[in-house]
Amino acid sequence: MYCRHPAWAIALGLVLGSGISCSRYAQPGVERIAILRFENVGSDAATDWMGRAFSEVISADLVSARGMFVIPSLQLHAFDRSLGAHGGNVPGISAERTQALLAGANRIGYGEYLVRNGKLEAQLVIEDAGAKKTVRVVSAAGPAEDLRGVAGAVARQLYAGAKSYPNVNPQALRAYVTALESTDPAAAVQALDQAIAADPSYGPPYLLLSEIKVAQQDRAGAEIAIRQGLQHAPGMPAVDRARLNLESATLAGDRSARQQAFMALAAANPNDASVWRALGEDAIGRRQYAAAVEALRKAVTADPREPASLNTLGYAAAYAGDLKTATEALERYRKLRPNEPNPFDSLGDVNFYLGRLEEAERFYLEANQKDPNFLGSGTLFKAAMAHLMTGDVAGADTLARRYVDARQAAKDPLVEYRKADWSWISGRRKEGFDRLSAYAKSTEINARELSGRAYAQLALWSLELGDRAAATGYAERAGMLAVAGSLPIAKMARFLVQSPANSSEWAVRAEREFSEPGQASLRNFARAYALLLAQEYPEAALLLREMYQASNPVADETLPVLLAWSYLRTGRTAEAAPLLAANPIPSGAGPTPFSTMHFPRLIFLRGELAAKQGSQDEARRLYRLFLLLSGPQPLVWDEEAKAAAASR
């Protein structure tokens, strides 16, 4: 499984340069230090704010230290909600140790300080997180008002080349750490405004203010904060400038500027594996796989025992067609996590993608052996799909039954839905249709959302079978039952059952039906589906190409096949060929409502491509496999394919 970070992790881990990963365990061999909040052991409570300031300044000073990655405090506190942790003036060693371990720290720094007789004294203890023993103790002292200088002296004892923290106004630093520790967003915003007013060239307050605004769904406020910060960026350290530019590009959706900002952040903070990994993931999103592999290799060099980098490198190499590099990366991942299922699942995915179906099935089954509940037993479904693509329907059925039995044991309310999906996708369309119809009726009262989803699926299947009248009835029923979870597919069904029209009219209808903010992807997919049903291939190709270029290859199993299909129908054989080279990786959640648009159509399209390229024997083999898997009930777009296949 390719681990994708949720939005909050991108905001913290990528924009702020943290080390958030799919892993929850620290690994030996790479010095990943978490500098925790210092404890005030003096009698002056007015200096409590210094506890967070010490950890912030020391962490920033060490950001470019060779062979060391300092985990930022914002990453540590990304775990607060799930842990029920509290902010405030609690010593870091008691309040933040668990967060540090979850963030992958194998060195933990905790300290204490006091102000007496006009002097600030501080001591930092470095502990081996695994052995729980002290490996180093350093201390420094200076004038009471010079926290920056005292913290810098501590940092230089850990690494002689430590950079000095920006010459920030002390009041700005105090206001910033007050905001960091506040549990009240309004109070945090007020403190950040004070920090910015005290020192406009201090970068971190702008970033934190933007993060808070995004969390409050105030995008305009976040953009204002970043623009304000960029006006003062020339006076900031390179790391802060890069983070501001990255946040600006992310908010604007500017992929090119985002890439440039990632490169600048990587140059300013070369020891942060998560920055290189983010750069690699960004390149994957742009389908620049060679660049992704290069960036991810650097992530692995920065932190050789970080599973997320190895996992992502495996996928990037597979997308580049490099099975050797993909396998090497994922085998290293497997050795790091021999008892976890994900390395085996990832090995299954890259083999499936590159057409090694037997190997893929074996790895999927090994993942299931490691953890039968992984992906909701979805590795069994993936194994069934790998077997089905070999043409052995009976053998695939055996694996599919194991998957269904596992879901039944888990009391999955979608078991009958899953059985219907499997019957349909494995060529027994009448059986699947009848089963789903019975399921839709049986769930109308007690499971309205599931029933609405099933009726919408029946509407799509009816359209694919050429029965628009039946599809209209099912779409109306889906609309009556639709609630939040089933509304998108119900709207899709309602849109598609409209009377046939030309491409311009479908565009007008789509704008009208999917006019709400955030529905652009659904709107475009609905239009493309309608155009393909109407066999309007030139118009479909234009839209699908635009969608393909903007889509994420990791989350996209259908678009490459649909685009190749439209290319073949418009005579663009050379452009279709690379789109048909790989197998779309199946989802562990089972087929999507649109899976039948690409499977087994993919196999016929490969046969058609082989015939155009002069490989007639290969074309006949693929046509026979297509006929076996498409079943006796042809879909609207299968009729031509079946006729062509049968004539071979």
Secondary structure, 3 states (H helix, E strand, C coil): CCCCCCHHHHHHHHCCCCCCCCCCCCCCCCEEEEECCCEECCCCHHHCCHHHHHHHHHHHHCCCCCCEEECCHHHHHHHHHHHCCCCCCCCHHHHCHHHHHHCCCCEEEEEEEEEECCEEEEEEEEEECCCCEEEEEEEEEEECCCHHHHHHHHHHHHCCCCCCCCCCCHHHHHHHHHHHHCCCHHHHHHHHHHHHHHCCCCCHHHHHHHHHHHHCCCHHHHHHHHHHHHHCHHHCCHHHHHHHHHHHHHHHCCHHHHHHHHHHHHHHCCCCHHHHHHHHHHHHHCCCHHHHHHHHHHHHHHCCCCHHHHHHHHHHHHHCCCHHHHHHHHHHHHHHCCCCCHHHHHHHHHHHHCCCHHHHHHHHHHHHHHCCCHHHHHHHHHHHHHHHCCCCHHHHHHHHHHHHHHHHHCCCCCHHHHHHHHHHHCCCHHHHHHHHHHHHHHCCCCCHHHHHHHHHHHHHHHHHCCCHHHHHHHHHHHHHHCCCCCHHHHHHHHHHCCCCCCHHHHHHHHHHHCCCCCCHHHHHHHHHHHHHHCCCHHHHHHHHHHHHHHCCHHHCCCHHHHHHHHHHHCCCHHHHHHHCCCCCCCCCCCCCCCHHHCCCHHHHHHHHHHHHCCCHHHHHHHHHHHHHHHCCCCCCCCHHHHHHHHCC
